């Protein structure tokens, strides 16, 4: 259910940004979602379809790109991709000093619009 306020935030941000830059219509929104975030693509799409009706973003395509979770071993510097549940040891050296990167990110990467001048 937390996807509703997340989607409201996405919609508000893309509309404000697009209006400020003279967009006539939003055609696509590119989102990046960390592999370990709790964001569900289908839920974002569902709420977006409902909330965007009658706005600049109506019928805009949502493109989701999942960002992998990268784990770095601080003992041997080995880097590896991980999925939940996260491993507690480095597969290369067995070290337990691990740093997790990119797992919970969520952001708007870009917005594609038609502007007032060109219609593109």
Backbone bond lengths (Angstrom), bond angles and torsions (degrees), N, CA, C in turn:
res aa  C-N    CA-C-N  psi(-1)  N-CA   C-N-CA  omega(-1)  CA-C   N-CA-C  phi
1 X - - - 1.458 - - 1.523 111.32 -
2 X 1.340 118.35 -17.91 1.462 120.05 179.75 1.523 112.05 -69.48
3 X 1.334 117.93 -9.49 1.464 120.28 177.88 1.530 112.17 -68.97
4 X 1.329 118.46 -23.72 1.467 120.59 179.06 1.534 111.07 -62.06
5 X 1.345 120.09 -55.93 1.464 118.08 178.72 1.532 112.83 -65.11
6 X 1.317 117.54 -31.09 1.467 120.65 176.58 1.525 109.49 -63.14
7 X 1.320 116.76 -45.70 1.461 121.68 -179.81 1.526 110.59 -65.89
8 X 1.322 117.63 -39.43 1.467 120.57 176.20 1.528 110.31 -59.30
9 X 1.320 116.86 -40.69 1.457 121.15 178.23 1.518 112.63 -65.95
10 X 1.317 116.42 -41.64 1.467 120.72 177.04 1.523 109.47 -59.74
11 X 1.311 116.10 -50.86 1.460 121.27 -177.02 1.526 111.48 -61.05
12 X 1.315 116.75 -45.44 1.469 120.48 178.94 1.522 110.66 -60.19
13 X 1.317 116.98 -45.51 1.470 121.38 -177.99 1.522 111.60 -64.05
14 X 1.328 117.46 -47.00 1.468 119.12 -176.36 1.528 111.52 -69.89
15 X 1.313 117.82 -35.38 1.471 120.13 178.57 1.529 110.25 -68.25
16 X 1.339 117.22 -48.47 1.471 120.11 -179.94 1.527 111.05 -60.26
17 X 1.316 117.04 -44.22 1.464 121.36 -179.26 1.524 110.75 -65.24
18 X 1.308 116.43 -43.17 1.466 120.85 -178.70 1.519 111.91 -67.21
19 X 1.319 117.43 -42.95 1.465 120.71 178.46 1.526 111.05 -63.24
20 X 1.325 115.87 -42.22 1.461 120.68 179.51 1.530 112.14 -61.56
21 X 1.315 116.10 -26.01 1.461 120.75 -177.52 1.525 113.35 -105.78
22 X 1.332 117.43 17.30 1.455 121.99 173.25 1.519 115.61 75.30
23 X 1.303 117.82 24.54 1.466 120.16 179.37 1.521 110.63 -74.76
24 X 1.287 114.20 143.45 1.461 121.30 177.28 1.527 110.20 -93.54
25 X 1.345 114.36 -33.69 1.463 119.98 -177.67 1.518 108.81 -157.16
26 X 1.325 116.25 143.01 1.460 122.23 174.83 1.528 106.73 -92.82
27 X 1.317 116.52 125.36 1.465 119.88 -177.86 1.524 112.99 -101.91
28 X 1.323 117.35 -28.70 1.469 120.02 -179.44 1.524 110.08 -156.88
29 X 1.325 114.82 149.84 1.464 122.07 176.98 1.524 106.22 -130.01
30 X 1.321 116.00 126.26 1.458 121.77 -178.86 1.520 109.10 -105.18
31 X 1.316 115.61 118.63 1.458 122.67 -175.78 1.523 110.29 -113.20
32 X 1.326 115.94 143.48 1.464 121.70 174.65 1.522 107.17 -114.55
33 X 1.333 115.05 129.86 1.458 121.01 -176.31 1.529 108.40 -129.27
34 X 1.322 116.01 124.29 1.463 120.91 176.57 1.517 110.74 -64.28
35 X 1.306 115.20 141.34 1.460 121.86 -175.53 1.530 112.84 -57.77
36 X 1.317 118.36 -31.13 1.464 120.89 -178.91 1.528 113.59 -96.72
37 X 1.333 117.07 3.92 1.464 118.18 176.47 1.520 108.23 -70.67
38 X 1.289 115.70 161.48 1.464 119.49 -178.69 1.523 111.86 -94.29
39 X 1.326 117.68 14.53 1.467 122.39 -178.87 1.523 109.64 -75.91
40 X 1.338 115.97 130.66 1.463 122.20 178.68 1.530 108.31 -106.29
41 X 1.332 115.94 116.38 1.466 121.79 -176.28 1.529 112.23 -52.11
42 X 1.321 117.06 -49.10 1.466 121.26 -176.75 1.525 112.21 -60.85
43 X 1.323 117.04 -35.46 1.470 120.22 178.60 1.518 110.92 -69.81
44 X 1.334 116.93 -41.86 1.469 120.45 176.54 1.527 108.93 -59.84
45 X 1.325 116.96 -45.60 1.467 121.30 -179.49 1.524 110.81 -61.14
46 X 1.320 117.47 -44.54 1.461 122.52 -179.63 1.536 110.99 -58.72
47 X 1.339 116.02 -52.41 1.464 119.73 -179.09 1.520 111.38 -66.26
48 X 1.336 117.25 -37.52 1.457 120.30 179.40 1.522 110.67 -61.60
49 X 1.320 117.12 -44.74 1.465 120.64 179.77 1.526 111.41 -58.82
50 X 1.327 117.34 -38.49 1.466 121.11 178.98 1.528 112.26 -73.79
51 X 1.326 115.93 -48.74 1.465 120.48 -173.42 1.523 113.89 -73.09
52 X 1.319 117.59 -26.39 1.465 120.03 -174.81 1.527 113.40 -83.71
53 X 1.325 117.30 -7.88 1.466 119.73 -179.49 1.523 110.50 -58.08
54 X 1.341 115.57 129.81 1.446 121.34 178.36 1.524 114.22 80.32
55 X 1.334 117.65 9.94 1.465 121.25 179.71 1.534 109.86 -115.53
56 X 1.328 116.14 175.80 1.470 121.77 174.95 1.531 112.10 -58.39
57 X 1.312 116.56 -23.54 1.462 121.39 -175.24 1.530 113.98 -95.32
58 X 1.316 117.06 1.83 1.462 118.92 -179.83 1.529 109.44 -57.95
59 X 1.306 116.20 132.84 1.473 125.06 -179.28 1.523 114.44 69.31
60 X 1.323 118.00 9.75 1.471 119.92 175.57 1.527 108.95 -68.71
61 X 1.311 115.22 144.34 1.467 120.42 177.37 1.522 109.12 -84.14
62 X 1.316 115.55 136.25 1.465 120.61 172.55 1.517 107.58 -99.66
63 X 1.322 116.02 128.99 1.464 121.19 176.84 1.527 107.44 -115.89
64 X 1.319 115.02 123.47 1.462 120.78 -178.52 1.529 109.50 -105.36
65 X 1.326 115.40 130.17 1.465 119.92 173.98 1.517 107.24 -122.04
66 X 1.317 115.38 118.56 1.462 120.78 179.13 1.521 109.17 -82.50
67 X 1.316 115.44 129.18 1.456 121.62 178.28 1.527 108.83 -97.33
68 X 1.324 116.90 125.77 1.460 118.98 -176.86 1.523 112.16 -67.96
69 X 1.307 114.57 157.25 1.450 121.62 174.22 1.521 107.57 -87.33
70 X 1.314 116.13 124.40 1.455 121.99 178.92 1.527 107.67 -108.12
71 X 1.314 115.51 131.09 1.453 120.67 176.55 1.522 107.72 -113.92
72 X 1.321 115.49 133.79 1.462 121.71 179.49 1.524 107.84 -117.08
73 X 1.323 114.65 126.14 1.458 119.37 176.31 1.527 107.87 -81.02
74 X 1.320 116.29 122.80 1.459 120.71 -179.09 1.529 112.04 -79.47
75 X 1.342 116.42 -8.08 1.459 120.42 177.47 1.530 111.99 -87.29
76 X 1.358 117.10 -44.37 1.472 119.69 -175.35 1.532 113.29 -120.86
77 X 1.338 117.70 -1.13 1.471 124.52 179.81 1.524 113.68 69.45
78 X 1.318 118.00 12.20 1.475 120.76 176.00 1.517 108.85 -67.48
79 X 1.345 116.35 136.30 1.473 123.10 177.84 1.520 108.00 -112.69
80 X 1.335 116.31 137.29 1.453 119.51 177.25 1.521 110.66 -150.93
81 X 1.339 116.06 152.45 1.461 121.93 175.72 1.516 108.44 -78.57
82 X 1.316 115.14 148.04 1.459 119.81 -178.94 1.518 110.19 -139.20
83 X 1.301 115.08 155.95 1.462 122.77 173.35 1.525 107.53 -129.73
84 X 1.313 116.04 165.29 1.464 120.29 178.87 1.520 109.24 -72.74
85 X 1.278 118.94 142.53 1.462 127.37 -7.30 1.530 110.49 -74.72
86 X 1.317 115.81 143.25 1.458 120.99 -177.73 1.526 111.03 -69.14
87 X 1.321 114.50 143.81 1.459 119.91 177.34 1.521 109.08 -72.47
88 X 1.321 116.74 150.66 1.454 120.59 -178.96 1.519 112.14 -98.55
89 X 1.343 116.36 -4.87 1.456 120.47 179.68 1.523 110.53 -135.54
90 X 1.317 115.11 152.33 1.463 121.32 175.47 1.527 108.89 -70.01
91 X 1.334 118.08 130.45 1.463 119.76 179.71 1.535 112.89 -69.08
92 X 1.323 117.25 -15.84 1.473 120.00 -178.39 1.530 112.32 -90.15
93 X 1.343 116.34 -48.69 1.473 118.45 -174.71 1.528 113.83 -115.44
94 X 1.345 117.57 -9.57 1.462 120.86 -178.61 1.518 113.69 81.47
95 X 1.332 116.87 3.72 1.463 120.90 179.94 1.524 111.96 -66.38
96 X 1.319 114.60 153.10 1.466 120.07 -177.51 1.523 112.80 -108.56
97 X 1.317 118.31 3.90 1.465 121.70 179.63 1.523 108.40 -93.05
98 X 1.323 115.74 89.67 1.461 121.46 -173.86 1.521 110.87 -115.20
99 X 1.322 115.52 144.11 1.466 122.03 176.03 1.526 107.79 -119.25
100 X 1.333 116.34 129.83 1.461 122.36 -177.94 1.522 108.71 -100.95
101 X 1.340 116.57 132.35 1.475 122.26 -179.41 1.528 110.12 -127.01
102 X 1.339 115.72 142.70 1.452 121.75 170.00 1.507 116.62 71.25
103 X 1.290 117.90 16.58 1.456 118.97 -172.06 1.528 114.82 -86.45
104 X 1.307 118.65 -30.76 1.461 121.10 -174.23 1.522 112.90 -117.52
105 X 1.312 116.48 13.09 1.465 120.36 -179.56 1.522 111.10 -63.50
106 X 1.320 114.74 148.56 1.463 121.18 173.02 1.517 106.80 -156.40
107 X 1.334 116.84 117.53 1.453 119.19 -179.49 1.520 111.76 -157.49
108 X 1.333 113.94 161.35 1.464 121.29 174.76 1.524 106.11 -83.91
109 X 1.308 116.80 116.24 1.462 120.96 -178.86 1.530 111.12 -80.55
110 X 1.339 116.51 -42.27 1.460 119.90 179.05 1.521 110.20 -163.20
111 X 1.336 113.89 162.45 1.461 122.15 178.44 1.525 107.13 -127.08
112 X 1.310 116.73 130.63 1.462 120.88 176.38 1.522 107.76 -105.39
113 X 1.341 115.66 132.23 1.461 120.74 -174.03 1.529 111.50 -136.28
114 X 1.322 113.77 164.39 1.473 122.25 164.73 1.512 104.37 -103.01
115 X 1.327 117.55 128.21 1.459 118.11 -179.72 1.527 110.52 -96.95
116 X 1.311 114.57 170.40 1.475 120.59 -175.72 1.510 113.27 -66.94
117 X 1.330 117.56 -31.14 1.457 121.29 -175.34 1.518 113.51 -79.42
118 X 1.312 117.06 -47.46 1.463 119.99 -171.47 1.520 114.36 -104.04
119 X 1.304 117.69 -17.46 1.458 119.81 -175.68 1.519 111.60 74.76
120 X 1.361 117.47 12.28 1.456 121.96 177.43 1.510 110.11 -123.10
